């Protein structure tokens, strides 16, 4: 272990070198003395410079000085030739410069130094490919497969061969991977994918059958059943599959997967009535759980059978009364069916059930705004704002409604309220921009669609943070020539 104080000192000196005017005051003679002392220490303990080198290279990166960063790592690797982090970073920099031949040289060193790390071979092969040398890219995997017994290596080789459209080698590699790791379901899924791309449908079907008979987890069985449908669809054989599944249904008992598969086939052939019949039959057979009823509800809506959809969602609410989303779904079905007042009653029931749920008030406001009831929408947004005094996105929605109705003075009042209270810089900027846009506009309705609203921070993906501007460090002046004097120590990394 290196002494901690030396490591800290090296980092401190690196900061002085990178930021010569960053609030530190140090005489040139003192700096040279420190560098000379550190030089001798680092000759004995070169590993101590790793952190300093990384800091300096990162600063070059922020200043977009890629060539300088490359030169720094190349010097550092003369001292620490096997440092994997330096090699990795240098290879990345050459990739940025699109100098793939040099990147390949670096990744070759990494692969030689760490032959157990398949990622190094992937990067080496990729560099050769980008450099246009397909033969060398292929040779990387061919040589590795001769001596490896790792399933992961064969899997990555299969990915490479798939990428160059060598299906037979891809299949051979992935089959070997499965032989080495027979319990890896991901490998089997990849094998099936290759069969499908190669239109080897019989092989794909046989693999799915194998998975169904050997798999323990239900999710992989469901995947295999779904792939059976995909295989039939690719061959335009869905009617034949439907006939087979109908026949199997008679002996399926309470195997819900049989009903799901048959209903899915009918939906893919746009035979919604038949799909509905399948799930109704499942419910009648005693498979009357929430999931089955939910699937039946989906098809009712898809087929625009709104009366049945209304009854179905009410049935599911009875099964899961605390699932508040179901109330919103019922309201949506009622509105689509032209029963807007009934839809409002459902929303009011939900609001009474969840008096402190800000999102419910906001979403009801959205629906009212879509339905043309802007006054009602404003009332709901204000209730949401009362429950969340800090988040002023709801006030922004009110301002947008006023802008849409041409009530510009009211809109400005709301926007100024946001500017005065919000701590959200982005929201404040949006409010300021809207006020500027309103300044010369006549008091008439502006084109804001009823459904257009700004989503509150709690309900939206926040805008990507803007990266801070890189601070360019002042350029270090060239040091005056030193007086000639005999060398007493061997020059180290930082010696001048």
Buried (B, 14 or more C-beta within 10 A) or exposed (E): EEEEEBBEBBBEBBBBBBBBEEEEEEEEEEBBEBBBBBBBBBBEEBEBBBBBBBBBBEBBBBBEBBEBBBEBBEEBBEBBEEBBEBBBBBBBBBBEEEBBEBBBBBBBBBBEBBEEEBBBBBBBBBBBBBBEBEEBBBEBBEEBBEEBEBBBBBBBBBBBBBEEEBBEBBBBBBBBBBEBBEEBBEBBBBBBBBBBEBEBBEBBBEBBEEBBEEBEEEEBBBBBBBBBBBBBBEEEEBEEBBEBBBEEBEEBEEBBEBBBBBBBBBBBBEBBEBBBBBBBBBBEBEBEEEEBBBBBBBBBBBBEBBEBBBEBBEBBBEEEEEEBEBBBBBBBBBBBBEBBEBBBEBBEEBBEEBEEBBBBBBBBBBBBBBBEBBEBBBBBBBBBBEBBEEBBBBBBBBBBBBBBBBBBEBBBBBBBBBBEEBEBEEBBEBBBEBBEEBEEEEEEEBEBEBEEBBEBBEBEEEEEEEEEEEEEBEEEEEEEEEEEEEEEEEEBBBBE
